[in-house]
C-alpha cells in the first residue's frame, strides 16, 4: 500500500470492541474516539444533539472537517460506533476482542467498529502529507445507527454538517459481509423501508354467538393475507421489496368476540417505491379483503417527517466515483471489486436516498453480525483502511 502504514489498527479495533456501546449508550466510546483522533493529529470535536419527541435521547457524534489547500471534491466519511444489544448464545467474551487465526471476535467487531477503525487510521495517515490536497473531507463517527431512526446521522443532516451537495459519501459498513460476497466489494445501493400498523375495530359479542359481532382478529387476518398477495415489482439491481408482519395482536377477553386488533408491517422498498406507494398498497389490500369493520393505517411516529422511513437508492456502476474506488481497491488488494446491493436499511439510505449523495459502502469482511460470536477478518480491516487512504489520495490529488 503506497505510503500507507496501518500500524496500530488491530490494537485500535481491540480497544473499540472492549468498550460496550449499544445504541443509546455510546458516551464512553465517543470519548475514546475523540481522544484517539486528537492524539493522532486529526481534527476532532463532539457534535451533541437532543432528540426530544420520541426517546428524549441526548446523542454524541465525533466529527471533523479537514480542509485542503485548494478547491475540490467534498467527501463524507461515515461510520457508526454503536452496536446492537447483546444477544444470547455467545461462546466467547463479546467484549474480549479475542483473536483466533485471522479473526477477531466481539460485539461490533464486524458491524461496524472495524470500519470506523479503518476511517480513523486512514485519516491519520492521510494527514501526514499535510494540507496539500484539493477539496474537503468531513468525517463522522456516529451514534445510534442501530436504533429505530438512525438519529446520529439524522442529526448531522439536520444541523448541516453532512451537506446535501457533497460529491461522494463513503460508509465503511462491512459490504462483503452484508452482501455475502468476496472481498473487496462495493455496495452501490440498498433497499429502503417503512414501518406501519393497521388498527381494526370490530364489534364485541358473546363467543357463543360470534355471528352477532364483528371479529377484529379475523378482519385483520383477512387484510394481512391480502397484503401478502401483493405483487412486488423488482428493481434490476435491488430485486423486489419485501413485506414482513412483525407484530399481530388482538383479543384478550375470556369468551367474547374481539372488537380490536392490529398488526405491524415492515415494508422493505426498492427505488420508485415511497411512503405514498406503501400506503396505497395497504389501502388496496383493505379494499380487497371486503371487511365489515373499520381499518386505520398509521405509520410509526417519528422525530420528524424526514426520518419516518428510509428511501432506497442505487448509483450507476459507471459513476466516476465508482471507477476511482475500484482503482483504489485494485491498487491495495490486487483484485477488482465485486458490485453488490444491500437488502436492508442503514445510514447509507440517508446519504444515498434522502440526500442523493453518491454513496459507496466499502468495508471489511466478517460474519455473524447481529448474532452471537460476531467476528471480522483481520486482514480485511487493514486493507479497508488502505483502500480509504488510496481513494482519498486519488480524488484529492
Backbone torsions as a table, in degrees:
resi	resn	phi	psi	omega
1	UNK	NA	120.2	-171.5
2	UNK	-63.2	120.7	175.5
3	UNK	53.5	37.1	-177.5
4	UNK	-131.5	129.8	-179.3
5	UNK	-121.0	107.0	-178.4
6	UNK	-85.4	15.5	-175.1
7	UNK	-57.7	140.7	178.3
8	UNK	86.8	-3.2	-174.3
9	UNK	-70.7	-35.0	-180.0
10	UNK	-72.2	-37.6	174.9
11	UNK	-62.8	-40.9	177.6
12	UNK	-62.6	-47.7	-180.0
13	UNK	-61.4	-40.4	178.1
14	UNK	-59.7	-44.2	178.5
15	UNK	-61.8	-40.7	-179.8
16	UNK	-65.7	-41.1	-177.9
17	UNK	-67.2	-33.6	-177.0
18	UNK	-73.6	-10.8	178.5
19	UNK	-96.6	110.3	176.9
20	UNK	-61.3	133.5	-178.6
21	UNK	-148.2	55.7	174.3
22	UNK	-61.8	152.1	-176.8
23	UNK	-55.2	142.5	-173.3
24	UNK	79.4	0.5	179.6
25	UNK	-136.2	59.0	-170.3
26	UNK	-111.8	4.6	-171.2
27	UNK	-59.8	-41.7	-177.7
28	UNK	-64.5	-45.9	-176.9
29	UNK	-69.2	-31.5	177.2
30	UNK	-67.0	-38.1	176.5
31	UNK	-63.8	-40.3	177.4
32	UNK	-63.6	-46.1	-178.0
33	UNK	-63.0	-40.6	178.5
34	UNK	-61.1	-46.7	-179.6
35	UNK	-62.9	-42.1	-179.2
36	UNK	-62.2	-45.7	-178.8
37	UNK	-62.3	-43.1	179.8
38	UNK	-63.9	-43.1	178.5
39	UNK	-64.6	-27.9	179.4
40	UNK	-84.2	-2.1	179.5
41	UNK	82.0	20.7	179.3
42	UNK	-101.8	127.6	177.3
43	UNK	-54.5	133.1	-175.1
44	UNK	-153.1	146.0	175.4
45	UNK	-158.0	164.4	174.9
46	UNK	-83.9	141.6	165.6
47	UNK	-116.2	115.0	-176.9
48	UNK	-110.1	146.9	179.6
49	UNK	-148.9	164.4	-178.7
50	UNK	-132.8	112.2	173.4
51	UNK	-91.3	110.8	-170.6
52	UNK	-94.7	-30.4	-165.2
53	UNK	-72.9	-45.1	-171.2
54	UNK	-104.3	-53.4	-170.7
55	UNK	-112.2	-8.0	-173.6
56	UNK	49.2	51.6	-171.9
57	UNK	-104.0	127.3	174.5
58	UNK	-103.1	108.9	-174.2
59	UNK	-104.7	158.8	179.5
60	UNK	-134.1	128.2	170.6
61	UNK	-113.6	155.9	170.1
62	UNK	-107.4	125.2	-175.5
63	UNK	-135.9	159.5	175.0
64	UNK	-157.6	150.3	177.2
65	UNK	-121.4	126.8	-179.1
66	UNK	-117.1	111.7	-176.5
67	UNK	-93.6	133.1	174.5
68	UNK	-80.5	178.1	-179.0
69	UNK	-87.3	-5.4	179.4
70	UNK	-149.5	163.5	179.5
71	UNK	-64.6	152.7	-178.6
72	UNK	176.7	-163.6	-175.1
73	UNK	-67.6	146.9	172.1
74	UNK	-96.1	119.6	-171.7
75	UNK	-116.8	128.0	175.0
76	UNK	-102.7	127.2	169.2
77	UNK	-112.3	127.8	-173.0
78	UNK	-137.8	137.7	173.0
79	UNK	-154.4	157.7	179.9
80	UNK	-113.7	138.2	-178.9
81	UNK	-100.3	-3.1	174.3
82	UNK	-83.5	165.8	177.3
83	UNK	-130.4	171.9	168.5
84	UNK	-69.8	169.5	175.6
85	UNK	-69.5	152.7	179.6
86	UNK	-66.2	128.6	-180.0
87	UNK	-100.9	173.2	175.9
88	UNK	-79.1	162.3	169.5
89	UNK	100.7	0.0	-179.2
90	UNK	-66.6	136.6	173.9
91	UNK	-104.8	-2.7	178.0
92	UNK	-127.8	164.3	176.5
93	UNK	-66.9	116.1	-177.2
94	UNK	-65.2	-15.4	178.6
95	UNK	-118.6	20.2	-176.7
96	UNK	-91.2	-14.2	-178.0
97	UNK	50.4	42.9	-178.5
98	UNK	-69.7	133.8	179.2
99	UNK	-108.6	129.3	175.5
100	UNK	-137.0	114.6	-175.7
101	UNK	62.4	-126.4	-179.7
102	UNK	-95.3	14.5	-176.5
103	UNK	-117.3	139.6	165.6
104	UNK	-110.4	128.5	-179.8
105	UNK	-100.0	144.6	175.2
106	UNK	158.3	152.4	178.8
107	UNK	-64.1	121.5	-178.5
108	UNK	88.3	-3.1	-177.9
109	UNK	-59.8	-40.9	178.7
110	UNK	-91.0	-45.8	-173.1
111	UNK	-117.9	90.7	-9.0
112	UNK	-143.2	46.4	179.9
113	UNK	-65.7	-27.7	176.3
114	UNK	-65.9	-40.4	177.0
115	UNK	-64.8	-37.5	176.5
116	UNK	-66.9	-41.4	176.9
117	UNK	-60.2	-37.1	178.7
118	UNK	-63.6	-43.1	176.7
119	UNK	-61.5	-45.9	-175.5
120	UNK	-61.4	-47.5	-179.0
121	UNK	-70.8	-38.0	178.1
122	UNK	-60.4	-41.7	179.4
123	UNK	-69.1	-40.0	176.6
124	UNK	-55.3	-47.0	-178.0
125	UNK	-73.2	-36.6	179.7
126	UNK	-62.2	-38.0	-177.1
127	UNK	-74.3	-11.0	176.4
128	UNK	-65.9	-19.1	178.0
129	UNK	-84.8	-1.2	-179.9
130	UNK	83.3	-156.5	-174.7
131	UNK	-101.4	16.3	-177.4
132	UNK	-83.2	65.2	175.3
133	UNK	-144.1	164.7	-179.4
134	UNK	-98.3	138.6	171.0
135	UNK	104.5	-159.9	-176.7
136	UNK	-144.2	134.2	176.0
137	UNK	-111.1	124.8	175.2
138	UNK	-115.4	113.4	178.6
139	UNK	-107.9	147.1	-176.6
140	UNK	-140.7	117.3	172.9
141	UNK	-105.3	110.3	-161.9
142	UNK	-111.1	161.2	173.2
143	UNK	-96.3	168.8	168.7
144	UNK	46.6	49.5	165.9
145	UNK	-82.5	-32.7	-176.0
146	UNK	-80.3	-11.8	178.1
147	UNK	-75.0	-175.8	-170.9
148	UNK	-73.0	-16.5	-173.7
149	UNK	-129.0	0.4	-177.0
150	UNK	57.6	52.1	-169.0
151	UNK	-68.5	-27.6	-178.9
152	UNK	-64.3	-53.8	178.6
153	UNK	-69.2	-36.2	176.7
154	UNK	-56.6	-44.6	-179.5
155	UNK	-65.3	-35.6	177.9
156	UNK	-65.9	-34.1	176.1
157	UNK	-70.1	-46.5	-179.4
158	UNK	-60.2	-36.2	-177.5
159	UNK	-90.2	5.0	174.1
160	UNK	77.3	10.1	179.7
161	UNK	-75.0	-37.2	169.3
162	UNK	-97.8	106.2	-175.9
163	UNK	-84.4	145.9	-179.4
164	UNK	-67.3	-21.1	-177.8
165	UNK	-90.3	12.7	-179.8
166	UNK	-62.1	152.1	-177.2
167	UNK	-81.5	-28.7	-179.9
168	UNK	-161.9	146.7	170.4
169	UNK	-120.6	132.4	175.7
170	UNK	-116.7	119.0	-179.1
171	UNK	-115.2	124.2	-170.7
172	UNK	-94.0	39.1	167.8
173	UNK	-61.1	155.5	-176.0
174	UNK	-74.0	81.7	-172.2
175	UNK	-59.6	-43.3	180.0
176	UNK	-65.0	-38.6	-179.9
177	UNK	-69.0	-47.2	-177.1
178	UNK	-63.9	-36.7	-177.5
179	UNK	-90.6	-2.7	-179.9
180	UNK	53.9	50.0	-179.2
181	UNK	-133.9	173.2	-178.1
182	UNK	-70.4	161.5	177.9
183	UNK	-96.8	135.9	3.7
184	UNK	-91.9	158.9	179.2
185	UNK	-141.4	142.1	172.6
186	UNK	-109.6	123.3	173.0
187	UNK	-87.1	125.2	-175.2
188	UNK	-109.3	13.7	178.5
189	UNK	174.1	170.8	-179.3
190	UNK	-157.2	149.3	170.1
191	UNK	-68.2	154.9	173.2
192	UNK	-107.6	-162.3	179.0
193	UNK	-177.9	155.8	174.5
194	UNK	-134.0	147.9	179.6
195	UNK	-112.1	126.0	178.6
196	UNK	-144.7	160.0	178.0
197	UNK	-121.8	152.7	172.1
198	UNK	-120.4	121.1	-177.3
199	UNK	-105.9	131.1	-173.8
200	UNK	-114.7	141.7	175.2
201	UNK	-124.5	121.5	176.8
202	UNK	-112.4	-142.0	177.2
203	UNK	-143.7	128.6	-177.1
204	UNK	-74.7	150.4	173.9
205	UNK	-159.4	169.9	177.0
206	UNK	-66.0	142.3	-178.5
207	UNK	-64.1	-18.3	176.7
208	UNK	-80.9	-13.8	179.8
209	UNK	-129.4	61.0	-173.9
210	UNK	-62.1	-23.8	-178.8
211	UNK	-66.3	-17.4	179.6
212	UNK	-85.5	-7.7	179.8
213	UNK	-116.0	-175.4	172.1
214	UNK	-126.3	111.0	-173.1
215	UNK	-79.1	108.3	-176.8
216	UNK	-65.3	-31.9	178.4
217	UNK	-66.6	-44.0	177.8
218	UNK	-64.0	-39.9	178.3
219	UNK	-61.6	-43.8	179.7
220	UNK	-63.3	-40.3	179.7
221	UNK	-63.0	-40.5	178.2
222	UNK	-60.0	-44.4	-178.2
223	UNK	-67.5	-42.3	-179.8
224	UNK	-60.7	-41.1	177.9
225	UNK	-61.9	-41.0	178.0
226	UNK	-66.5	-39.6	177.8
227	UNK	-59.4	-42.5	-176.9
228	UNK	-72.0	-10.9	173.4
229	UNK	-85.9	-7.3	-176.0
230	UNK	-58.1	131.8	176.3
231	UNK	-78.9	117.2	-177.8
232	UNK	-98.5	112.7	-176.1
233	UNK	-76.1	132.5	-176.1
234	UNK	-81.3	151.4	166.8
235	UNK	-94.9	145.0	-173.3
236	UNK	-67.4	-16.8	176.8
237	UNK	-107.4	-38.6	-174.2
238	UNK	-93.0	-11.6	-173.6
239	UNK	75.5	-163.3	177.7
240	UNK	-82.1	162.0	169.6
241	UNK	-72.6	-172.9	177.5
242	UNK	-147.7	159.2	-176.3
243	UNK	-132.2	120.8	-176.7
244	UNK	-129.8	123.7	173.0
245	UNK	-78.0	116.8	-176.9
246	UNK	-105.5	-3.2	178.0
247	UNK	-161.8	140.5	176.7
248	UNK	-147.4	122.7	-178.4
249	UNK	-141.5	151.9	175.2
250	UNK	160.2	145.1	174.7
251	UNK	82.2	103.7	-179.9
252	UNK	-126.4	-15.2	-177.2
253	UNK	-71.4	155.2	-175.5
254	UNK	-66.9	-40.6	-176.0
255	UNK	-152.4	58.2	178.2
256	UNK	-135.9	149.4	172.3
257	UNK	-65.4	122.6	-177.8
258	UNK	-67.9	131.6	-179.6
259	UNK	-102.1	0.1	177.2
260	UNK	-138.7	145.8	174.8
261	UNK	-162.6	161.1	173.6
262	UNK	-157.3	156.4	168.3
263	UNK	-135.7	158.6	-179.6
264	UNK	-122.3	137.9	-177.1
265	UNK	-118.3	136.7	161.1
266	UNK	-106.6	119.3	-175.9
267	UNK	-109.0	104.1	172.7
268	UNK	-73.5	136.0	-175.9
269	UNK	-121.6	162.0	174.4
270	UNK	-114.6	175.5	-179.6
271	UNK	-57.2	132.7	-176.8
272	UNK	100.3	-18.1	175.5
273	UNK	-99.7	136.6	-174.2
274	UNK	-133.6	179.7	174.9
275	UNK	-56.0	-39.5	-177.4
276	UNK	-68.8	-40.4	178.9
277	UNK	-69.0	-34.3	176.6
278	UNK	-65.5	-42.0	177.9
279	UNK	-62.0	-46.1	-179.2
280	UNK	-63.2	-38.5	177.9
281	UNK	-60.3	-43.5	179.3
282	UNK	-68.3	-39.9	178.3
283	UNK	-62.7	-39.2	179.5
284	UNK	-67.2	-36.8	176.9
285	UNK	-64.6	-39.9	177.0
286	UNK	-61.8	-42.3	178.8
287	UNK	-62.5	-41.8	-179.2
288	UNK	-67.7	-30.4	-177.1
289	UNK	-72.4	-20.1	175.7
290	UNK	52.8	52.3	-177.6
291	UNK	-77.6	160.2	179.6
292	UNK	-95.0	-24.1	178.3
293	UNK	-88.4	-156.2	179.7
294	UNK	-117.2	153.3	178.0
295	UNK	-136.2	135.4	-179.2
296	UNK	-127.7	127.7	-179.2
297	UNK	-95.6	133.6	177.2
298	UNK	-140.6	127.7	173.4
299	UNK	-77.8	153.1	-177.3
300	UNK	-60.5	145.0	178.1
301	UNK	-67.9	136.3	-176.1
302	UNK	-125.6	160.2	177.3
303	UNK	-57.9	-34.9	175.1
304	UNK	-161.1	168.4	-169.1
305	UNK	-65.5	-27.1	-176.3
306	UNK	-81.1	-6.3	176.9
307	UNK	-123.6	27.5	176.5
308	UNK	-81.6	-9.2	178.2
309	UNK	-162.0	-176.5	-174.9
310	UNK	-125.8	111.5	179.8
311	UNK	-70.9	142.4	173.7
312	UNK	-75.3	159.4	176.7
313	UNK	-154.7	156.2	171.6
314	UNK	-144.7	136.3	171.6
315	UNK	-112.3	149.2	-174.2
316	UNK	-66.6	146.5	178.4
317	UNK	-65.6	-23.4	-179.6
318	UNK	-95.8	15.6	177.0
319	UNK	-64.4	140.0	-178.3
320	UNK	-55.4	-35.5	179.9
321	UNK	-69.6	-30.7	175.7
322	UNK	-66.1	-41.3	178.6
323	UNK	-62.1	-43.4	-179.8
324	UNK	-66.6	-39.8	178.7
325	UNK	-67.0	-38.8	178.5
326	UNK	-61.8	-41.1	178.1
327	UNK	-65.3	-39.7	177.9
328	UNK	-62.3	-41.5	179.5
329	UNK	-65.6	-42.0	179.7
330	UNK	-65.1	-39.0	179.4
331	UNK	-61.9	-43.1	-173.7
332	UNK	-81.1	-42.8	-172.2
333	UNK	-103.1	-16.1	-175.0
334	UNK	78.9	5.2	-178.0
335	UNK	-126.3	145.5	171.9
336	UNK	-75.8	141.8	-178.3
337	UNK	-76.5	156.2	165.5
338	UNK	-87.4	153.6	173.7
339	UNK	-99.6	134.1	-176.6
340	UNK	-137.7	171.8	-176.7
341	UNK	-144.0	136.7	-176.3
342	UNK	-85.6	148.0	179.6
343	UNK	-91.8	-9.9	-177.0
344	UNK	-133.0	-172.1	-166.0
345	UNK	-101.1	162.7	176.9
346	UNK	-176.5	-173.7	-179.5
347	UNK	-61.6	-23.0	176.1
348	UNK	-61.6	-26.3	174.8
349	UNK	-68.2	-29.6	177.1
350	UNK	-72.0	-46.6	-179.5
351	UNK	-74.3	-44.5	-175.8
352	UNK	-80.6	-39.9	-176.2
353	UNK	-95.3	-41.7	-177.0
354	UNK	-80.5	-42.0	-177.4
355	UNK	-100.9	-9.4	-179.2
356	UNK	59.4	32.2	172.3
357	UNK	-83.8	131.4	173.7
358	UNK	-55.7	114.9	-170.8
359	UNK	-117.1	120.7	178.3
360	UNK	-107.8	126.1	176.4
361	UNK	-103.2	116.3	-172.3
362	UNK	-138.2	114.3	-178.2
363	UNK	-154.0	-177.0	-176.4
364	UNK	-69.3	176.7	177.1
365	UNK	-110.4	144.0	178.5
366	UNK	-172.4	-153.9	-178.9
367	UNK	-166.3	174.0	178.2
368	UNK	61.7	28.0	176.0
369	UNK	-65.1	142.0	-175.0
370	UNK	63.2	23.9	-177.3
371	UNK	-146.9	173.5	179.2
372	UNK	-67.3	150.6	177.1
373	UNK	57.9	42.5	174.0
374	UNK	-59.2	143.1	-179.9
375	UNK	-147.8	161.9	173.4
376	UNK	-129.4	145.7	174.4
377	UNK	-77.9	118.3	-170.3
378	UNK	-61.1	-43.1	-176.5
379	UNK	-64.5	-25.8	179.3
380	UNK	-76.1	-19.7	178.1
381	UNK	-70.7	-51.1	178.0
382	UNK	-62.6	-38.9	179.1
383	UNK	-63.6	-39.6	179.1
384	UNK	-64.1	-40.9	175.6
385	UNK	-60.0	-42.4	178.2
386	UNK	-63.7	-38.0	179.1
387	UNK	-64.7	-45.3	178.8
388	UNK	-61.7	-44.4	178.9
389	UNK	-60.0	-46.8	-179.4
390	UNK	-65.2	-39.0	177.9
391	UNK	-62.1	-46.6	178.0
392	UNK	-60.6	-43.7	-179.2
393	UNK	-60.7	-41.1	-175.7
394	UNK	-68.9	-44.6	-171.5
395	UNK	-90.2	-7.2	178.2
396	UNK	-112.0	0.9	-175.6
397	UNK	-75.7	NA	NA
